Amino acid sequence: MDLSKLSTEELMRMRDGPDLSQISTEELMKMREPDDFDKRVMREGGTGTFGENFLAGAGKAFADIGRGVGQLTGFTSQEEIDEAKSRDAALMRTGGGITGNIAGNVAIAAPTIAIPGANTYTGAALTGAVLGGAQPVASDESRLKNIALGAGAGAGGKYVGDKAAGYLTNRLAAKEAEAAARQSQNAVKDQVLEASRKAGYVVPPSQANDKGINRALEGVAGKISTAQAASNKNQSVTNALVRQELGLPDDIPITKEALNKIRETAGSAYKNISDLGDLKVDSLYKSGLGPEVKTAMGSNSMYSKYMSAEDAVQQMKELRADGFANRLAAKVNNLPEKAKEGAAQLKAASDIEDLIERNLQDAGKTDLLEKFRDARKLIAKTFSVEKALKGGDVSAQVLAKQLEKGKPLSGNLETVAKFSSQFPKATQDPAKIGSMLGTSPLDWMASAGISAATANPAMLATVAARPTARSILLSDLYQRAMARPDYSIGGLTRIAPQIANNPALQRAIPLGSIAIANSD
């Protein structure tokens, strides 16, 4: 009979038949080619999957206690003990079997926690000795050895558990302190991120949450390319926020002409000021008239006891226009004296505006005052935007520099500036990095490298993997889920001290040690 093609199960059934009854199972197994079952047995040293071996190992722990007690009381024979040990040897060579056996011993040892004094070193040693003495003893084993091993492992288990618990507790405290320090350091950045996300901005996720999954996905997508893709996406957000702040419709491009038109419209509030008559020059105004400002004004009438409101408005407009012109000339032609003159002219214009506000306040003209203040703010915003204008886009990084230099930005302009200040890599100039539509040269290089390494031209198709990964990382769903600060401590790190200090686990160490020592 050709047995080489029969399965293990078929052989085991034939083993009970008349023709093969005198042949051992081992001899039958040698008469056939190994199947998947045999390979799994040889690979794992057991007879099942990890889960199956785990359950079997846990069951063995309870069975051993029963066998041990039965052996002590005479209800279990030595032959049964030896047979059980031989049968379980393969199981105890598997990871699943050992893990399950430890888990079962934890359950067995748990009730000993309630014994008075059991949580001392003496109590742990005595408990270990008792549990060791209750284990079944095969013909080639010693109960005294089990008792001694149980006592030593019991005390040792408590010592190791206490030391491990102390170390893990200190480690947890250090992790918590580190997380609290990082959270405190990043408080401003996190607040900016939350407000910016509501405005529509996105960030490379690792810049908000440096978790392993974010770093791994950005590694696939390309860290530099992800930041560039975020910058391109954020540029439209910046432009939209600026339009909203200036009151520009969505279909109107942001240009110098559009900004001038806004200033002209806002300037109507200044025309109403011209009809106020004379303005009273107060001490606060006079205290700001340094030599440079007086030279910039060039008219004694601007710092006498009274000044004409009409002249004040005209002078203010001229000073501001001349100030910006001189500052631009200084920058283009590297003329420090022009920069100094321009700064004095702009300060003089601002001083006159402040004086007008105080006169309106004193006169109780609150409506006119509010309109004047709103006009001042809007005009100031147009100049801030004009400085940041690059082509048809507003540079968030330029606005960030203005804010860092003390420019009093507000509203959406402040939101843009703060976001760029905290996340400069997510607000790069699109003109410098390109549109990033579709794939980039780096994507083609990566796919070409994979194709060459695998000698498979079809791998060139992976060029789409990086853009797809970038799209996922910058999607609203992923941003809401993963691009958020996370200072939590891992669950395992939190519970590790309790696990190490768990008396039931410490009690299981003697049983596990004996089971493993006697498994050969």
MOHU-V566333 format. One record per backbone hydrogen bond with DSSP energy under -0.5 kcal/mol. CO is the residue of the C=O (numbers start at 1). NH is the residue of the N-H. E is the energy in kcal/mol with one decimal. If there is no record, write none. Layout:
CO;NH;E
CO;NH;E
This chain:
1;3;-0.8
3;6;-1.2
4;33;-1.5
7;11;-2.2
8;12;-2.5
9;13;-1.9
10;14;-2.2
11;15;-1.6
13;16;-1.0
14;17;-1.8
17;21;-0.6
20;23;-1.6
24;28;-2.1
25;29;-2.5
26;30;-1.5
27;31;-0.8
28;31;-1.0
29;32;-1.1
35;39;-2.5
36;40;-2.3
37;41;-2.2
38;42;-2.9
39;43;-2.5
40;44;-2.9
41;45;-2.2
49;53;-2.8
50;54;-2.6
51;55;-2.2
52;56;-2.2
53;57;-2.9
54;58;-2.3
55;59;-2.4
56;60;-2.1
57;61;-1.4
58;62;-1.3
59;63;-2.5
60;64;-2.9
61;65;-1.4
62;66;-1.9
63;67;-2.8
64;68;-3.1
65;69;-2.5
66;70;-2.4
67;71;-2.8
68;72;-2.1
69;73;-1.9
70;74;-0.7
70;75;-2.0
70;76;-1.6
71;74;-0.5
77;81;-1.6
78;82;-2.6
79;83;-2.6
80;84;-2.2
81;85;-2.2
82;86;-2.3
83;87;-2.5
84;88;-2.2
85;89;-0.8
86;89;-0.5
88;92;-2.2
90;93;-1.4
91;94;-1.7
94;98;-2.2
95;99;-2.6
96;100;-2.5
97;101;-2.3
98;102;-2.3
99;103;-2.3
100;104;-2.6
101;105;-2.2
102;106;-2.0
103;107;-1.7
104;108;-2.0
105;109;-2.6
106;110;-1.3
107;111;-0.5
109;112;-1.4
110;113;-1.9
111;114;-1.3
112;115;-1.3
115;118;-2.1
117;120;-1.5
120;124;-2.8
121;125;-2.2
122;126;-2.6
123;127;-2.8
124;128;-2.4
125;129;-2.3
126;130;-2.5
127;131;-2.7
128;132;-2.5
129;133;-2.5
130;134;-1.2
132;135;-1.3
136;138;-0.5
138;141;-1.9
142;146;-1.8
143;147;-2.5
144;148;-2.8
145;149;-3.1
146;150;-2.7
147;151;-2.6
148;152;-2.6
149;153;-2.8
150;154;-2.2
151;155;-2.3
152;156;-2.9
153;157;-2.9
154;158;-1.8
155;159;-2.3
156;160;-3.2
157;161;-2.7
158;162;-2.9
159;163;-2.6
160;164;-2.9
161;165;-2.8
162;166;-2.5
163;167;-2.5
164;168;-3.0
165;169;-2.4
166;170;-2.2
167;171;-2.3
168;172;-2.4
169;173;-2.3
170;174;-2.3
171;175;-2.4
172;176;-2.5
173;177;-2.4
174;178;-2.5
175;179;-2.5
176;180;-2.4
177;181;-2.3
178;182;-2.4
179;183;-2.5
180;184;-2.1
181;185;-2.6
182;186;-2.2
184;187;-1.1
186;190;-3.2
187;191;-2.1
188;192;-2.4
189;193;-2.4
190;194;-2.3
191;195;-2.2
192;196;-2.6
193;197;-2.6
194;198;-1.4
195;199;-1.0
196;200;-0.7
196;201;-2.3
197;200;-0.9
204;207;-2.5
205;208;-1.6
205;209;-2.8
209;211;-1.8
211;215;-2.1
212;216;-2.7
213;217;-2.4
214;218;-2.3
215;219;-1.7
216;220;-1.6
217;221;-2.8
218;222;-2.3
222;226;-2.7
223;227;-1.9
224;228;-2.1
225;229;-2.7
226;230;-2.3
227;231;-2.0
228;232;-2.3
229;233;-2.1
230;234;-2.7
231;235;-1.5
232;236;-0.8
233;237;-0.7
234;238;-2.6
235;239;-2.5
236;240;-2.0
237;241;-2.5
238;242;-2.3
239;243;-2.5
240;244;-2.3
241;245;-2.1
242;246;-2.2
243;247;-1.2
243;248;-2.4
249;252;-1.6
251;253;-0.6
253;255;-1.0
255;259;-2.1
256;260;-2.5
257;261;-2.0
258;262;-1.7
259;263;-2.1
260;264;-2.3
261;265;-2.2
262;266;-2.7
263;267;-1.9
265;268;-1.4
266;269;-1.7
267;270;-1.0
267;271;-1.0
268;272;-1.1
269;273;-0.7
270;274;-1.2
272;275;-0.8
273;276;-2.1
274;277;-0.6
277;309;-3.2
279;281;-0.5
279;307;-2.0
280;282;-0.7
282;286;-1.9
283;287;-2.4
284;288;-0.6
285;288;-1.0
286;289;-1.6
288;290;-1.7
290;294;-2.5
291;295;-2.3
292;296;-2.2
293;297;-2.5
294;298;-2.4
299;302;-1.7
300;303;-1.6
301;304;-0.7
305;281;-2.5
307;279;-3.8
308;312;-2.6
309;313;-2.3
310;314;-2.1
311;315;-3.1
312;316;-2.5
313;317;-2.1
314;318;-2.3
315;319;-2.7
316;320;-2.3
317;321;-2.4
318;322;-2.9
319;323;-2.5
320;324;-2.3
321;325;-2.0
322;326;-2.7
323;327;-2.2
324;328;-2.2
325;329;-2.4
326;330;-2.3
327;331;-1.7
328;332;-2.7
329;333;-2.7
330;334;-0.8
330;335;-1.1
334;336;-0.6
335;338;-0.7
335;339;-1.6
336;340;-2.1
337;341;-2.1
338;342;-2.8
339;343;-2.1
340;344;-1.8
341;345;-2.1
342;346;-2.2
343;347;-2.0
344;348;-2.2
345;349;-2.1
346;350;-2.1
347;351;-2.5
348;352;-2.0
349;353;-1.9
350;354;-2.3
351;355;-2.0
352;356;-2.3
353;357;-2.2
354;358;-2.1
355;359;-2.1
356;360;-2.3
357;361;-2.5
358;362;-2.6
359;363;-1.9
360;365;-2.0
361;364;-1.1
364;366;-1.7
365;369;-2.1
366;370;-2.6
367;371;-2.1
368;372;-2.1
369;373;-2.7
370;374;-2.7
371;375;-2.3
372;376;-2.4
373;377;-2.6
374;378;-2.6
375;379;-2.7
376;380;-2.5
377;381;-2.4
378;382;-2.0
379;383;-1.7
380;384;-2.0
381;385;-2.7
382;386;-2.5
383;387;-1.9
384;388;-1.1
385;389;-0.6
386;389;-0.8
388;395;-3.1
390;393;-2.0
392;254;-0.5
393;390;-3.4
393;395;-0.5
394;396;-0.6
395;399;-1.6
396;400;-2.0
397;401;-1.8
398;402;-1.9
399;403;-2.2
400;404;-2.3
401;405;-1.6
402;407;-2.7
403;406;-1.5
407;409;-2.3
410;413;-1.1
410;414;-0.8
411;415;-1.8
412;416;-2.7
413;417;-2.4
414;418;-2.8
415;419;-2.1
416;420;-2.3
417;421;-2.2
418;422;-1.9
419;423;-2.6
423;426;-1.4
424;427;-1.4
428;430;-0.5
429;432;-1.7
429;433;-1.1
430;434;-2.1
440;443;-0.6
440;444;-1.7
441;445;-2.4
442;446;-2.4
443;447;-2.3
444;448;-2.3
445;449;-2.2
446;450;-2.0
447;451;-2.4
448;452;-2.5
449;453;-2.5
450;454;-2.1
451;455;-0.8
451;456;-1.7
456;459;-2.0
457;460;-2.0
458;461;-1.8
459;462;-1.9
460;463;-1.7
461;464;-1.4
462;465;-1.9
462;466;-0.6
463;467;-0.7
464;468;-1.9
465;469;-2.5
466;470;-2.4
467;471;-2.3
468;472;-2.1
469;473;-2.5
470;474;-2.0
472;475;-1.1
475;479;-2.5
476;480;-2.4
477;481;-1.6
478;482;-3.4
478;483;-0.9
479;483;-0.8
482;484;-1.2
490;494;-1.8
491;495;-2.2
492;496;-1.7
493;497;-0.5
495;499;-2.4
496;500;-2.7
497;501;-1.9
499;502;-1.3
501;503;-0.6
502;506;-2.1
503;507;-2.6
504;508;-1.3
505;509;-0.8
506;509;-0.7
506;510;-0.5
507;511;-0.8
508;512;-3.0
509;513;-2.7
510;514;-2.5
511;515;-2.6
512;516;-2.4
513;517;-2.7
514;518;-2.3
516;519;-1.3
